[in-house]
Each structure stands twice: as structure tokens, then as C-alpha cells.
Amino acid sequence: MKIIHLIGIAGVESHEQPVARLWAKRLEWPMVLVVMWIPFQWYLEETQAIVPMLARIADWLVWLAFLTETALLSALVRNKREYLLRNWMNLAIIFGGFPLLWQFSPLVGLLRSFRLVLVAMLLVRLSKPARKLLSQHQLGNTLAVAFITMLLSGVIISRIDPSIGTIWDGMWWAWVTMATVGYGDVVPHSGAGRLFGSLLILFGVVLLSLLTANLAAFFIGSDVEKMEQEEKVADRHLKEISARLDRIERLLEQRSEKGS
């Protein structure tokens, strides 16, 4: 069993029905936008830049987005039980993130923090093109993923860890953490902050590997393209030489026939 199955972010398997894979692809980027909204909403609530009524409406919309995606894909896949088991993280978000539950549960703060910690793992599942960067020369996309991750991580850590006061400090911490530099000038002290930092370190190692691989692929790809062009020119020259030799052979045969 793959690690993505264990942590519940497998998505629709490649052997499933085409219509299920089609709708999974269609819902991929809309769900990425929903996931990116979660830390932004957290920041708006913490800074009191959004009224409670709008925040509750946003909570319902986020919950309905996960419910709609899970219900639709569960109805389309051939093996529904296997899909739900391998995507149990969606079920955890649906049941644990039910907005009415937050109004009466004393663990509302823990549930909100849990939803924030899930952002990184959900982005890994939903952004499937990011997992294809290793085999392509999409250096710009890799840098874009790194930049978006830095912004989101800076917002999240500044809200869940009191020792990191501003978003700018959070972004600086996220950048040096993802780059595995770790200056130590800004560090999380809370358990939630350290847990999130651990996840970001793992993601940073993967992202740094992607960046290095894409840089190498970019330079190697340039050399390969140059070699391919040279090979095409050489093949064209060889064909021209072969054609000339054929004409010479035909002329020699004609002369030999006339002479005989």
C-alpha cells in the first residue's frame, strides 16, 4: 500500500472509470482554491477583518465543497468502499469540520487547527501536476509552487504560534525552513507550530529536490535538444550524400551499358 493510501489522500485511482477520473481532474483546481482559502480565512478571523456571519458562511461553503467532491466521486467510482477508505482524510474533514459541531464543541480551536494542518497534505493530493514537475522542465511552475507554499505557510504559522508575531516573520521562517537553512532567528515554540514546521521541512526537502532536478533537467534538456538538432542536420546530409551516390552509381551503370 502506498503512503498516500495510508494518509488518506489517494484521490481517484488510475484504474477507475474514465468518467470518475474526468470529474476528479475537473474538480482538482477548484478544490485547490478552496484549500488555499482556509488559511486566508483563518488570518481574516484572527485579525477581525471579517464579520462572524461571513466567516460562518465561508465555513459552510468550504464544508459543502468537500462534501460535494466526496459524494460526487464516490458515486462515479466503481469501487466505492475502496475509494472512501483510501480517501479517509476527506471524511475526517467532513465530519470534523461540520460547522454546527463547532458551535457546540469545546474543542473548536483544536478542530480549526486540525483543518489548517491538513492544508499541506491536501495540496499535495490536489495539485497532481506538481508531482509531475520532476519529469518535466517546468522550472517556473516549481518556483510558483514554492512561492505559494511560502505565503500560505507564513500565514498559518503566524496564527497558530504566538512566538511568531507577524506574517512577514512567518514568511521568513517558512522560506528558511523550506530551504532547510534554518537560521534559528525565528522559531516556533508551541506544539502546533512545531508540528506544522515538521511537515513543512519534509515538504521543503521534496520541493528542493524538485527544484534541483528541474534545473538539471533544464540544462540537460538544452544540451539534448542541441544534440538532436545536430543529429537531424547530420541525417539530412547523409541522405543527400546517399542520394548523390545513387545517382553516380546509375550514371556509371548507364555508361557501362553503352560501352558494352
C-alpha positions, 0 to 999 in steps of 0.5 A: 500500500502506498503512503498516500493510501495510508494518509488518506489522500489517494484521490481517484485511482488510475484504474477507475472509470474514465468518467470518475477520473474526468470529474476528479481532474475537473474538480482538482483546481477548484478544490485547490482554491478552496484549500488555499482559502482556509488559511486566508480565512483563518488570518481574516478571523484572527485579525477581525477583518471579517464579520462572524456571519461571513466567516460562518458562511465561508465555513459552510461553503468550504464544508459543502465543497468537500462534501460535494467532491466526496459524494460526487466521486464516490458515486462515479467510482466503481469501487466505492468502499475502496475509494472512501477508505483510501480517501479517509482524510476527506471524511475526517474533514467532513465530519470534523469540520461540520460547522454546527459541531463547532458551535457546540464543541469545546474543542473548536480551536483544536478542530480549526487547527486540525483543518489548517494542518491538513492544508499541506497534505491536501495540496499535495493530493490536489495539485497532481501536476506538481508531482509531475514537475520532476519529469518535466522542465517546468522550472517556473511552475516549481518556483510558483509552487514554492512561492505559494507554499511560502505565503500560505505557510507564513500565514498559518504559522503566524496564527497558530504560534504566538512566538511568531508575531507577524506574517512577514516573520512567518514568511521568513521562517517558512522560506528558511525552513523550506530551504532547510537553512534554518537560521534559528532567528525565528522559531516556533515554540508551541506544539502546533507550530512545531508540528506544522514546521515538521511537515513543512521541512519534509515538504521543503526537502521534496520541493528542493529536490524538485527544484534541483532536478528541474534545473538539471533537467533544464540544462540537460534538456538544452544540451539534448535538444542541441544534440538532436538538432545536430543529429537531424542536420547530420541525417539530412546530409547523409541522405543527400550524400546517399542520394548523390551516390545513387545517382553516380552509381546509375550514371556509371551503370548507364555508361557501362551499358553503352560501352558494352 
